[in-house]
C-alpha cells in the first residue's frame, strides 16, 4: 500500500498535467505514456485502498 501512496504523490508533483488537451487522441507518444502511467498507478492505489476497506467515496480522510 505504501508503494502506491508514494507513487501517486510523485505523479502529482513530478509529472506534467495533461488536462488542458481537449482531445486525448491528439497526444504524442510520450504524453500517452504519462497518461497511461498515471492511470495504472491510480487504479493500483485504489485497489490497495479497497483491500483495506477504505474508500475516498465513503468520505474518509485518506493519507496521500
mmCIF file as Biopython writes it, N, C-alpha, C and O atoms, coordinates in Angstrom:
data_model
#
loop_
_atom_site.group_PDB
_atom_site.id
_atom_site.type_symbol
_atom_site.label_atom_id
_atom_site.label_alt_id
_atom_site.label_comp_id
_atom_site.label_asym_id
_atom_site.label_entity_id
_atom_site.label_seq_id
_atom_site.pdbx_PDB_ins_code
_atom_site.Cartn_x
_atom_site.Cartn_y
_atom_site.Cartn_z
_atom_site.occupancy
_atom_site.B_iso_or_equiv
_atom_site.auth_seq_id
_atom_site.auth_asym_id
_atom_site.pdbx_PDB_model_num
ATOM 1   N N  . UNK A ? 1  ? 0.830   -1.199 0.000   1.0 0.0 1  A 1 
ATOM 2   C CA . UNK A ? 1  ? 0.000   0.000  0.000   1.0 0.0 1  A 1 
ATOM 3   C C  . UNK A ? 1  ? 0.868   1.254  0.000   1.0 0.0 1  A 1 
ATOM 4   O O  . UNK A ? 1  ? 0.576   2.221  -0.703  1.0 0.0 1  A 1 
ATOM 5   N N  . UNK A ? 2  ? 1.914   1.230  0.777   1.0 0.0 2  A 1 
ATOM 6   C CA . UNK A ? 2  ? 2.782   2.396  0.890   1.0 0.0 2  A 1 
ATOM 7   C C  . UNK A ? 2  ? 3.408   2.755  -0.458  1.0 0.0 2  A 1 
ATOM 8   O O  . UNK A ? 2  ? 3.597   3.932  -0.765  1.0 0.0 2  A 1 
ATOM 9   N N  . UNK A ? 3  ? 3.726   1.742  -1.255  1.0 0.0 3  A 1 
ATOM 10  C CA . UNK A ? 3  ? 4.341   1.984  -2.562  1.0 0.0 3  A 1 
ATOM 11  C C  . UNK A ? 3  ? 3.405   2.790  -3.458  1.0 0.0 3  A 1 
ATOM 12  O O  . UNK A ? 3  ? 3.825   3.748  -4.108  1.0 0.0 3  A 1 
ATOM 13  N N  . UNK A ? 4  ? 2.139   2.397  -3.486  1.0 0.0 4  A 1 
ATOM 14  C CA . UNK A ? 4  ? 1.176   3.092  -4.353  1.0 0.0 4  A 1 
ATOM 15  C C  . UNK A ? 4  ? 0.923   4.505  -3.867  1.0 0.0 4  A 1 
ATOM 16  O O  . UNK A ? 4  ? 0.716   5.411  -4.674  1.0 0.0 4  A 1 
ATOM 17  N N  . UNK A ? 5  ? 0.937   4.706  -2.554  1.0 0.0 5  A 1 
ATOM 18  C CA . UNK A ? 5  ? 0.753   6.045  -1.994  1.0 0.0 5  A 1 
ATOM 19  C C  . UNK A ? 5  ? 1.896   6.959  -2.422  1.0 0.0 5  A 1 
ATOM 20  O O  . UNK A ? 5  ? 1.673   8.107  -2.809  1.0 0.0 5  A 1 
ATOM 21  N N  . UNK A ? 6  ? 3.104   6.451  -2.352  1.0 0.0 6  A 1 
ATOM 22  C CA . UNK A ? 6  ? 4.282   7.245  -2.737  1.0 0.0 6  A 1 
ATOM 23  C C  . UNK A ? 6  ? 4.266   7.527  -4.237  1.0 0.0 6  A 1 
ATOM 24  O O  . UNK A ? 6  ? 4.500   8.661  -4.657  1.0 0.0 6  A 1 
ATOM 25  N N  . UNK A ? 7  ? 3.994   6.511  -5.040  1.0 0.0 7  A 1 
ATOM 26  C CA . UNK A ? 7  ? 3.944   6.719  -6.486  1.0 0.0 7  A 1 
ATOM 27  C C  . UNK A ? 7  ? 2.841   7.697  -6.882  1.0 0.0 7  A 1 
ATOM 28  O O  . UNK A ? 7  ? 3.023   8.505  -7.793  1.0 0.0 7  A 1 
ATOM 29  N N  . UNK A ? 8  ? 1.721   7.627  -6.213  1.0 0.0 8  A 1 
ATOM 30  C CA . UNK A ? 8  ? 0.625   8.550  -6.506  1.0 0.0 8  A 1 
ATOM 31  C C  . UNK A ? 8  ? 1.028   9.993  -6.188  1.0 0.0 8  A 1 
ATOM 32  O O  . UNK A ? 8  ? 0.745   10.909 -6.960  1.0 0.0 8  A 1 
ATOM 33  N N  . UNK A ? 9  ? 1.683   10.180 -5.060  1.0 0.0 9  A 1 
ATOM 34  C CA . UNK A ? 9  ? 2.135   11.527 -4.694  1.0 0.0 9  A 1 
ATOM 35  C C  . UNK A ? 9  ? 3.192   12.031 -5.681  1.0 0.0 9  A 1 
ATOM 36  O O  . UNK A ? 9  ? 3.180   13.202 -6.060  1.0 0.0 9  A 1 
ATOM 37  N N  . UNK A ? 10 ? 4.097   11.156 -6.094  1.0 0.0 10 A 1 
ATOM 38  C CA . UNK A ? 10 ? 5.130   11.559 -7.060  1.0 0.0 10 A 1 
ATOM 39  C C  . UNK A ? 10 ? 4.500   11.929 -8.402  1.0 0.0 10 A 1 
ATOM 40  O O  . UNK A ? 10 ? 4.955   12.860 -9.067  1.0 0.0 10 A 1 
ATOM 41  N N  . UNK A ? 11 ? 3.459   11.204 -8.798  1.0 0.0 11 A 1 
ATOM 42  C CA . UNK A ? 11 ? 2.773   11.532 -10.053 1.0 0.0 11 A 1 
ATOM 43  C C  . UNK A ? 11 ? 2.220   12.950 -10.014 1.0 0.0 11 A 1 
ATOM 44  O O  . UNK A ? 11 ? 2.341   13.701 -10.981 1.0 0.0 11 A 1 
ATOM 45  N N  . UNK A ? 12 ? 1.615   13.306 -8.894  1.0 0.0 12 A 1 
ATOM 46  C CA . UNK A ? 12 ? 1.007   14.636 -8.791  1.0 0.0 12 A 1 
ATOM 47  C C  . UNK A ? 12 ? 2.054   15.742 -8.829  1.0 0.0 12 A 1 
ATOM 48  O O  . UNK A ? 12 ? 1.823   16.794 -9.426  1.0 0.0 12 A 1 
ATOM 49  N N  . UNK A ? 13 ? 3.193   15.515 -8.204  1.0 0.0 13 A 1 
ATOM 50  C CA . UNK A ? 13 ? 4.177   16.594 -8.078  1.0 0.0 13 A 1 
ATOM 51  C C  . UNK A ? 13 ? 5.186   16.650 -9.211  1.0 0.0 13 A 1 
ATOM 52  O O  . UNK A ? 13 ? 5.656   17.734 -9.557  1.0 0.0 13 A 1 
ATOM 53  N N  . UNK A ? 14 ? 5.531   15.513 -9.796  1.0 0.0 14 A 1 
ATOM 54  C CA . UNK A ? 14 ? 6.619   15.491 -10.764 1.0 0.0 14 A 1 
ATOM 55  C C  . UNK A ? 14 ? 6.169   15.449 -12.220 1.0 0.0 14 A 1 
ATOM 56  O O  . UNK A ? 14 ? 6.793   16.069 -13.081 1.0 0.0 14 A 1 
ATOM 57  N N  . UNK A ? 15 ? 5.106   14.733 -12.495 1.0 0.0 15 A 1 
ATOM 58  C CA . UNK A ? 15 ? 4.695   14.579 -13.889 1.0 0.0 15 A 1 
ATOM 59  C C  . UNK A ? 15 ? 3.774   15.712 -14.318 1.0 0.0 15 A 1 
ATOM 60  O O  . UNK A ? 15 ? 2.979   16.217 -13.525 1.0 0.0 15 A 1 
ATOM 61  N N  . UNK A ? 16 ? 3.891   16.105 -15.583 1.0 0.0 16 A 1 
ATOM 62  C CA . UNK A ? 16 ? 3.040   17.199 -16.055 1.0 0.0 16 A 1 
ATOM 63  C C  . UNK A ? 16 ? 1.580   16.791 -16.121 1.0 0.0 16 A 1 
ATOM 64  O O  . UNK A ? 16 ? 1.250   15.623 -16.324 1.0 0.0 16 A 1 
ATOM 65  N N  . UNK A ? 17 ? 0.726   17.765 -15.947 1.0 0.0 17 A 1 
ATOM 66  C CA . UNK A ? 17 ? -0.709  17.541 -16.048 1.0 0.0 17 A 1 
ATOM 67  C C  . UNK A ? 17 ? -1.121  17.733 -17.498 1.0 0.0 17 A 1 
ATOM 68  O O  . UNK A ? 17 ? -0.681  18.677 -18.154 1.0 0.0 17 A 1 
ATOM 69  N N  . UNK A ? 18 ? -1.955  16.851 -17.990 1.0 0.0 18 A 1 
ATOM 70  C CA . UNK A ? 18 ? -2.346  16.903 -19.400 1.0 0.0 18 A 1 
ATOM 71  C C  . UNK A ? 18 ? -3.839  17.208 -19.513 1.0 0.0 18 A 1 
ATOM 72  O O  . UNK A ? 18 ? -4.489  16.786 -20.469 1.0 0.0 18 A 1 
ATOM 73  N N  . UNK A ? 19 ? -4.372  17.928 -18.558 1.0 0.0 19 A 1 
ATOM 74  C CA . UNK A ? 19 ? -5.804  18.224 -18.571 1.0 0.0 19 A 1 
ATOM 75  C C  . UNK A ? 19 ? -6.174  19.334 -19.544 1.0 0.0 19 A 1 
ATOM 76  O O  . UNK A ? 19 ? -7.357  19.542 -19.814 1.0 0.0 19 A 1 
ATOM 77  N N  . UNK A ? 20 ? -5.201  20.043 -20.071 1.0 0.0 20 A 1 
ATOM 78  C CA . UNK A ? 20 ? -5.504  21.157 -20.971 1.0 0.0 20 A 1 
ATOM 79  C C  . UNK A ? 20 ? -5.744  20.702 -22.408 1.0 0.0 20 A 1 
ATOM 80  O O  . UNK A ? 20 ? -6.239  21.475 -23.228 1.0 0.0 20 A 1 
ATOM 81  N N  . UNK A ? 21 ? -5.402  19.466 -22.713 1.0 0.0 21 A 1 
ATOM 82  C CA . UNK A ? 21 ? -5.602  18.944 -24.060 1.0 0.0 21 A 1 
ATOM 83  C C  . UNK A ? 21 ? -7.041  18.444 -24.163 1.0 0.0 21 A 1 
ATOM 84  O O  . UNK A ? 21 ? -7.421  17.501 -23.469 1.0 0.0 21 A 1 
ATOM 85  N N  . UNK A ? 22 ? -7.841  19.070 -25.024 1.0 0.0 22 A 1 
ATOM 86  C CA . UNK A ? 22 ? -9.259  18.692 -25.095 1.0 0.0 22 A 1 
ATOM 87  C C  . UNK A ? 22 ? -9.487  17.317 -25.718 1.0 0.0 22 A 1 
ATOM 88  O O  . UNK A ? 22 ? -10.482 16.662 -25.409 1.0 0.0 22 A 1 
ATOM 89  N N  . UNK A ? 23 ? -8.593  16.875 -26.580 1.0 0.0 23 A 1 
ATOM 90  C CA . UNK A ? 23 ? -8.776  15.615 -27.290 1.0 0.0 23 A 1 
ATOM 91  C C  . UNK A ? 23 ? -7.565  14.717 -27.028 1.0 0.0 23 A 1 
ATOM 92  O O  . UNK A ? 23 ? -6.466  14.988 -27.513 1.0 0.0 23 A 1 
ATOM 93  N N  . UNK A ? 24 ? -7.774  13.656 -26.263 1.0 0.0 24 A 1 
ATOM 94  C CA . UNK A ? 24 ? -6.659  12.784 -25.892 1.0 0.0 24 A 1 
ATOM 95  C C  . UNK A ? 24 ? -6.092  12.011 -27.074 1.0 0.0 24 A 1 
ATOM 96  O O  . UNK A ? 24 ? -4.993  11.465 -26.976 1.0 0.0 24 A 1 
ATOM 97  N N  . UNK A ? 25 ? -6.813  11.951 -28.186 1.0 0.0 25 A 1 
ATOM 98  C CA . UNK A ? 25 ? -6.284  11.250 -29.353 1.0 0.0 25 A 1 
ATOM 99  C C  . UNK A ? 25 ? -5.188  12.059 -30.040 1.0 0.0 25 A 1 
ATOM 100 O O  . UNK A ? 25 ? -4.468  11.526 -30.884 1.0 0.0 25 A 1 
ATOM 101 N N  . UNK A ? 26 ? -5.056  13.313 -29.697 1.0 0.0 26 A 1 
ATOM 102 C CA . UNK A ? 26 ? -4.029  14.163 -30.307 1.0 0.0 26 A 1 
ATOM 103 C C  . UNK A ? 26 ? -2.742  14.223 -29.489 1.0 0.0 26 A 1 
ATOM 104 O O  . UNK A ? 26 ? -1.849  15.013 -29.797 1.0 0.0 26 A 1 
ATOM 105 N N  . UNK A ? 27 ? -2.642  13.417 -28.478 1.0 0.0 27 A 1 
ATOM 106 C CA . UNK A ? 27 ? -1.417  13.388 -27.673 1.0 0.0 27 A 1 
ATOM 107 C C  . UNK A ? 27 ? -0.307  12.677 -28.428 1.0 0.0 27 A 1 
ATOM 108 O O  . UNK A ? 27 ? -0.558  11.775 -29.228 1.0 0.0 27 A 1 
ATOM 109 N N  . UNK A ? 28 ? 0.936   13.099 -28.159 1.0 0.0 28 A 1 
ATOM 110 C CA . UNK A ? 28 ? 2.044   12.369 -28.760 1.0 0.0 28 A 1 
ATOM 111 C C  . UNK A ? 28 ? 2.343   11.138 -27.902 1.0 0.0 28 A 1 
ATOM 112 O O  . UNK A ? 28 ? 1.710   10.937 -26.865 1.0 0.0 28 A 1 
ATOM 113 N N  . UNK A ? 29 ? 3.281   10.334 -28.320 1.0 0.0 29 A 1 
ATOM 114 C CA . UNK A ? 29 ? 3.567   9.071  -27.636 1.0 0.0 29 A 1 
ATOM 115 C C  . UNK A ? 29 ? 3.987   9.246  -26.189 1.0 0.0 29 A 1 
ATOM 116 O O  . UNK A ? 29 ? 3.560   8.480  -25.325 1.0 0.0 29 A 1 
ATOM 117 N N  . UNK A ? 30 ? 4.821   10.247 -25.909 1.0 0.0 30 A 1 
ATOM 118 C CA . UNK A ? 30 ? 5.283   10.486 -24.544 1.0 0.0 30 A 1 
ATOM 119 C C  . UNK A ? 30 ? 4.122   10.892 -23.639 1.0 0.0 30 A 1 
ATOM 120 O O  . UNK A ? 30 ? 4.030   10.423 -22.504 1.0 0.0 30 A 1 
ATOM 121 N N  . UNK A ? 31 ? 3.249   11.749 -24.125 1.0 0.0 31 A 1 
ATOM 122 C CA . UNK A ? 31 ? 2.095   12.182 -23.341 1.0 0.0 31 A 1 
ATOM 123 C C  . UNK A ? 31 ? 1.136   11.018 -23.086 1.0 0.0 31 A 1 
ATOM 124 O O  . UNK A ? 31 ? 0.562   10.919 -22.001 1.0 0.0 31 A 1 
ATOM 125 N N  . UNK A ? 32 ? 0.958   10.141 -24.069 1.0 0.0 32 A 1 
ATOM 126 C CA . UNK A ? 32 ? 0.120   8.959  -23.872 1.0 0.0 32 A 1 
ATOM 127 C C  . UNK A ? 32 ? 0.722   8.049  -22.808 1.0 0.0 32 A 1 
ATOM 128 O O  . UNK A ? 32 ? 0.000   7.465  -22.000 1.0 0.0 32 A 1 
ATOM 129 N N  . UNK A ? 33 ? 2.033   7.933  -22.812 1.0 0.0 33 A 1 
ATOM 130 C CA . UNK A ? 33 ? 2.698   7.101  -21.807 1.0 0.0 33 A 1 
ATOM 131 C C  . UNK A ? 33 ? 2.492   7.678  -20.408 1.0 0.0 33 A 1 
ATOM 132 O O  . UNK A ? 33 ? 2.288   6.925  -19.456 1.0 0.0 33 A 1 
ATOM 133 N N  . UNK A ? 34 ? 2.541   9.004  -20.270 1.0 0.0 34 A 1 
ATOM 134 C CA . UNK A ? 34 ? 2.310   9.649  -18.976 1.0 0.0 34 A 1 
ATOM 135 C C  . UNK A ? 34 ? 0.882   9.392  -18.501 1.0 0.0 34 A 1 
ATOM 136 O O  . UNK A ? 34 ? 0.667   9.050  -17.338 1.0 0.0 34 A 1 
ATOM 137 N N  . UNK A ? 35 ? -0.083  9.553  -19.386 1.0 0.0 35 A 1 
ATOM 138 C CA . UNK A ? 35 ? -1.487  9.313  -19.026 1.0 0.0 35 A 1 
ATOM 139 C C  . UNK A ? 35 ? -1.678  7.856  -18.613 1.0 0.0 35 A 1 
ATOM 140 O O  . UNK A ? 35 ? -2.341  7.573  -17.615 1.0 0.0 35 A 1 
ATOM 141 N N  . UNK A ? 36 ? -1.106  6.948  -19.367 1.0 0.0 36 A 1 
ATOM 142 C CA . UNK A ? 36 ? -1.219  5.530  -19.044 1.0 0.0 36 A 1 
ATOM 143 C C  . UNK A ? 36 ? -0.591  5.196  -17.702 1.0 0.0 36 A 1 
ATOM 144 O O  . UNK A ? 36 ? -1.169  4.449  -16.912 1.0 0.0 36 A 1 
ATOM 145 N N  . UNK A ? 37 ? 0.586   5.742  -17.440 1.0 0.0 37 A 1 
ATOM 146 C CA . UNK A ? 37 ? 1.261   5.512  -16.158 1.0 0.0 37 A 1 
ATOM 147 C C  . UNK A ? 37 ? 0.429   6.042  -14.993 1.0 0.0 37 A 1 
ATOM 148 O O  . UNK A ? 37 ? 0.258   5.360  -13.983 1.0 0.0 37 A 1 
ATOM 149 N N  . UNK A ? 38 ? -0.085  7.258  -15.138 1.0 0.0 38 A 1 
ATOM 150 C CA . UNK A ? 38 ? -0.896  7.854  -14.072 1.0 0.0 38 A 1 
ATOM 151 C C  . UNK A ? 38 ? -2.151  7.026  -13.806 1.0 0.0 38 A 1 
ATOM 152 O O  . UNK A ? 38 ? -2.537  6.835  -12.652 1.0 0.0 38 A 1 
ATOM 153 N N  . UNK A ? 39 ? -2.784  6.539  -14.859 1.0 0.0 39 A 1 
ATOM 154 C CA . UNK A ? 39 ? -3.981  5.719  -14.691 1.0 0.0 39 A 1 
ATOM 155 C C  . UNK A ? 39 ? -3.640  4.406  -13.997 1.0 0.0 39 A 1 
ATOM 156 O O  . UNK A ? 39 ? -4.364  3.975  -13.099 1.0 0.0 39 A 1 
ATOM 157 N N  . UNK A ? 40 ? -2.551  3.768  -14.401 1.0 0.0 40 A 1 
ATOM 158 C CA . UNK A ? 40 ? -2.157  2.485  -13.822 1.0 0.0 40 A 1 
ATOM 159 C C  . UNK A ? 40 ? -1.880  2.630  -12.332 1.0 0.0 40 A 1 
ATOM 160 O O  . UNK A ? 40 ? -2.345  1.818  -11.532 1.0 0.0 40 A 1 
ATOM 161 N N  . UNK A ? 41 ? -1.125  3.661  -11.953 1.0 0.0 41 A 1 
ATOM 162 C CA . UNK A ? 41 ? -0.807  3.877  -10.542 1.0 0.0 41 A 1 
ATOM 163 C C  . UNK A ? 41 ? -2.072  4.217  -9.754  1.0 0.0 41 A 1 
ATOM 164 O O  . UNK A ? 41 ? -2.250  3.737  -8.635  1.0 0.0 41 A 1 
ATOM 165 N N  . UNK A ? 42 ? -2.945  5.034  -10.325 1.0 0.0 42 A 1 
ATOM 166 C CA . UNK A ? 42 ? -4.184  5.409  -9.643  1.0 0.0 42 A 1 
ATOM 167 C C  . UNK A ? 42 ? -5.062  4.187  -9.392  1.0 0.0 42 A 1 
ATOM 168 O O  . UNK A ? 42 ? -5.591  4.020  -8.293  1.0 0.0 42 A 1 
ATOM 169 N N  . UNK A ? 43 ? -5.219  3.335  -10.397 1.0 0.0 43 A 1 
ATOM 170 C CA . UNK A ? 43 ? -6.027  2.126  -10.218 1.0 0.0 43 A 1 
ATOM 171 C C  . UNK A ? 43 ? -5.427  1.201  -9.172  1.0 0.0 43 A 1 
ATOM 172 O O  . UNK A ? 43 ? -6.159  0.634  -8.360  1.0 0.0 43 A 1 
ATOM 173 N N  . UNK A ? 44 ? -4.119  1.037  -9.175  1.0 0.0 44 A 1 
ATOM 174 C CA . UNK A ? 44 ? -3.459  0.180  -8.186  1.0 0.0 44 A 1 
ATOM 175 C C  . UNK A ? 44 ? -3.620  0.748  -6.775  1.0 0.0 44 A 1 
ATOM 176 O O  . UNK A ? 44 ? -3.832  -0.002 -5.822  1.0 0.0 44 A 1 
ATOM 177 N N  . UNK A ? 45 ? -3.519  2.067  -6.645  1.0 0.0 45 A 1 
ATOM 178 C CA . UNK A ? 45 ? -3.685  2.710  -5.342  1.0 0.0 45 A 1 
ATOM 179 C C  . UNK A ? 45 ? -5.112  2.513  -4.833  1.0 0.0 45 A 1 
ATOM 180 O O  . UNK A ? 45 ? -5.316  2.205  -3.659  1.0 0.0 45 A 1 
ATOM 181 N N  . UNK A ? 46 ? -6.094  2.687  -5.707  1.0 0.0 46 A 1 
ATOM 182 C CA . UNK A ? 46 ? -7.489  2.498  -5.302  1.0 0.0 46 A 1 
ATOM 183 C C  . UNK A ? 46 ? -7.781  1.048  -4.945  1.0 0.0 46 A 1 
ATOM 184 O O  . UNK A ? 46 ? -8.548  0.784  -4.019  1.0 0.0 46 A 1 
ATOM 185 N N  . UNK A ? 47 ? -7.182  0.106  -5.666  1.0 0.0 47 A 1 
ATOM 186 C CA . UNK A ? 47 ? -7.356  -1.310 -5.332  1.0 0.0 47 A 1 
ATOM 187 C C  . UNK A ? 47 ? -6.760  -1.630 -3.970  1.0 0.0 47 A 1 
ATOM 188 O O  . UNK A ? 47 ? -7.338  -2.403 -3.207  1.0 0.0 47 A 1 
ATOM 189 N N  . UNK A ? 48 ? -5.601  -1.041 -3.656  1.0 0.0 48 A 1 
ATOM 190 C CA . UNK A ? 48 ? -4.979  -1.259 -2.349  1.0 0.0 48 A 1 
ATOM 191 C C  . UNK A ? 48 ? -5.858  -0.689 -1.237  1.0 0.0 48 A 1 
ATOM 192 O O  . UNK A ? 48 ? -5.974  -1.289 -0.168  1.0 0.0 48 A 1 
ATOM 193 N N  . UNK A ? 49 ? -6.476  0.463  -1.485  1.0 0.0 49 A 1 
ATOM 194 C CA . UNK A ? 49 ? -7.391  1.043  -0.500  1.0 0.0 49 A 1 
ATOM 195 C C  . UNK A ? 49 ? -8.632  0.172  -0.338  1.0 0.0 49 A 1 
ATOM 196 O O  . UNK A ? 49 ? -9.143  0.007  0.769   1.0 0.0 49 A 1 
ATOM 197 N N  . UNK A ? 50 ? -9.106  -0.377 -1.436  1.0 0.0 50 A 1 
ATOM 198 C CA . UNK A ? 50 ? -10.294 -1.228 -1.394  1.0 0.0 50 A 1 
ATOM 199 C C  . UNK A ? 50 ? -10.029 -2.484 -0.563  1.0 0.0 50 A 1 
ATOM 200 O O  . UNK A ? 50 ? -10.905 -2.949 0.165   1.0 0.0 50 A 1 
ATOM 201 N N  . UNK A ? 51 ? -8.829  -3.024 -0.675  1.0 0.0 51 A 1 
ATOM 202 C CA . UNK A ? 51 ? -8.486  -4.208 0.102   1.0 0.0 51 A 1 
ATOM 203 C C  . UNK A ? 51 ? -8.436  -3.910 1.597   1.0 0.0 51 A 1 
ATOM 204 O O  . UNK A ? 51 ? -8.691  -4.791 2.418   1.0 0.0 51 A 1 
ATOM 205 N N  . UNK A ? 52 ? -8.112  -2.687 1.946   1.0 0.0 52 A 1 
ATOM 206 C CA . UNK A ? 52 ? -8.101  -2.285 3.352   1.0 0.0 52 A 1 
ATOM 207 C C  . UNK A ? 52 ? -9.461  -1.748 3.784   1.0 0.0 52 A 1 
ATOM 208 O O  . UNK A ? 52 ? -9.613  -1.240 4.895   1.0 0.0 52 A 1 
ATOM 209 N N  . UNK A ? 53 ? -10.443 -1.864 2.902   1.0 0.0 53 A 1 
ATOM 210 C CA . UNK A ? 53 ? -11.808 -1.415 3.157   1.0 0.0 53 A 1 
ATOM 211 C C  . UNK A ? 53 ? -11.899 0.083  3.443   1.0 0.0 53 A 1 
ATOM 212 O O  . UNK A ? 53 ? -12.677 0.522  4.290   1.0 0.0 53 A 1 
ATOM 213 N N  . UNK A ? 54 ? -11.104 0.845  2.732   1.0 0.0 54 A 1 
ATOM 214 C CA . UNK A ? 54 ? -11.172 2.302  2.793   1.0 0.0 54 A 1 
ATOM 215 C C  . UNK A ? 54 ? -11.487 2.791  1.392   1.0 0.0 54 A 1 
ATOM 216 O O  . UNK A ? 54 ? -11.105 2.169  0.402   1.0 0.0 54 A 1 
ATOM 217 N N  . UNK A ? 55 ? -12.173 3.890  1.323   1.0 0.0 55 A 1 
ATOM 218 C CA . UNK A ? 55 ? -12.536 4.420  0.020   1.0 0.0 55 A 1 
ATOM 219 C C  . UNK A ? 55 ? -12.683 5.933  0.091   1.0 0.0 55 A 1 
ATOM 220 O O  . UNK A ? 55 ? -13.267 6.460  1.038   1.0 0.0 55 A 1 
ATOM 221 N N  . UNK A ? 56 ? -12.151 6.636  -0.913  1.0 0.0 56 A 1 
ATOM 222 C CA . UNK A ? 56 ? -12.365 8.083  -0.945  1.0 0.0 56 A 1 
ATOM 223 C C  . UNK A ? 56 ? -13.830 8.431  -1.173  1.0 0.0 56 A 1 
ATOM 224 O O  . UNK A ? 56 ? -14.240 9.563  -0.920  1.0 0.0 56 A 1 
ATOM 225 N N  . UNK A ? 57 ? -14.622 7.475  -1.646  1.0 0.0 57 A 1 
ATOM 226 C CA . UNK A ? 57 ? -16.036 7.736  -1.899  1.0 0.0 57 A 1 
ATOM 227 C C  . UNK A ? 57 ? -16.876 7.670  -0.633  1.0 0.0 57 A 1 
ATOM 228 O O  . UNK A ? 57 ? -18.016 8.134  -0.626  1.0 0.0 57 A 1 
ATOM 229 N N  . UNK A ? 58 ? -16.334 7.101  0.436   1.0 0.0 58 A 1 
ATOM 230 C CA . UNK A ? 58 ? -17.066 6.989  1.681   1.0 0.0 58 A 1 
ATOM 231 C C  . UNK A ? 58 ? -16.849 8.205  2.591   1.0 0.0 58 A 1 
ATOM 232 O O  . UNK A ? 58 ? -17.345 8.234  3.718   1.0 0.0 58 A 1 
ATOM 233 N N  . UNK A ? 59 ? -16.118 9.194  2.107   1.0 0.0 59 A 1 
ATOM 234 C CA . UNK A ? 59 ? -15.894 10.395 2.893   1.0 0.0 59 A 1 
ATOM 235 C C  . UNK A ? 59 ? -14.818 10.245 3.950   1.0 0.0 59 A 1 
ATOM 236 O O  . UNK A ? 59 ? -14.711 11.081 4.846   1.0 0.0 59 A 1 
ATOM 237 N N  . UNK A ? 60 ? -14.026 9.204  3.861   1.0 0.0 60 A 1 
ATOM 238 C CA . UNK A ? 60 ? -12.967 9.006  4.838   1.0 0.0 60 A 1 
ATOM 239 C C  . UNK A ? 60 ? -11.769 9.876  4.500   1.0 0.0 60 A 1 
ATOM 240 O O  . UNK A ? 60 ? -11.477 10.103 3.325   1.0 0.0 60 A 1 
ATOM 241 N N  . UNK A ? 61 ? -11.080 10.361 5.506   1.0 0.0 61 A 1 
ATOM 242 C CA . UNK A ? 61 ? -9.853  11.098 5.285   1.0 0.0 61 A 1 
ATOM 243 C C  . UNK A ? 61 ? -8.748  10.098 5.004   1.0 0.0 61 A 1 
ATOM 244 O O  . UNK A ? 61 ? -8.374  9.309  5.872   1.0 0.0 61 A 1 
ATOM 245 N N  . UNK A ? 62 ? -8.231  10.134 3.790   1.0 0.0 62 A 1 
ATOM 246 C CA . UNK A ? 62 ? -7.205  9.191  3.398   1.0 0.0 62 A 1 
ATOM 247 C C  . UNK A ? 62 ? -5.863  9.884  3.312   1.0 0.0 62 A 1 
ATOM 248 O O  . UNK A ? 62 ? -5.802  11.048 2.915   1.0 0.0 62 A 1 
ATOM 249 N N  . UNK A ? 63 ? -4.791  9.209  3.671   1.0 0.0 63 A 1 
ATOM 250 C CA . UNK A ? 63 ? -3.461  9.802  3.513   1.0 0.0 63 A 1 
ATOM 251 C C  . UNK A ? 63 ? -3.102  9.872  2.052   1.0 0.0 63 A 1 
ATOM 252 O O  . UNK A ? 63 ? -3.676  9.155  1.232   1.0 0.0 63 A 1 
ATOM 253 N N  . UNK A ? 64 ? -2.155  10.732 1.716   1.0 0.0 64 A 1 
ATOM 254 C CA . UNK A ? 64 ? -1.711  10.835 0.326   1.0 0.0 64 A 1 
ATOM 255 C C  . UNK A ? 64 ? -1.197  9.544  -0.102  1.0 0.0 64 A 1 
ATOM 256 O O  . UNK A ? 64 ? -0.767  9.399  -1.246  1.0 0.0 64 A 1 
#
